[in-house]
Amino acid sequence: MGAFEVKLSEEKVAAAEKNLLRLKDKIARNPAARNAEPSFLAVLVGKASYMWKMPSGVYVIPITEFGA
């Protein structure tokens, strides 16, 4: 199970990273919910030059990486 956030451009990646890390922390703090921690966190962006992994472990993936 993974968690994604979708943004139109790289300009919003930092905000998406913050949201994803907050979600991961919220899941970890609630053992009663019995939800598994996401195995990965990723921001899907409409426009980006390349895919990369942030120091926090969050992946940034351009939608073009999925190709047709």
C-alpha angles and dihedrals in degrees: 000000000000137000125232136188121191123216131171097228145008091261091080098044094101092055091046091049090053091050093049094048090048090051091050091051092047091053092048093050094055109065090163090069090062092214118151117238110257111264089216140008121214141176114211111207129192095213123031135128098229146345120269144165117237121222088255089061095253114137121222110207126182112223087234089071088075091062127188 
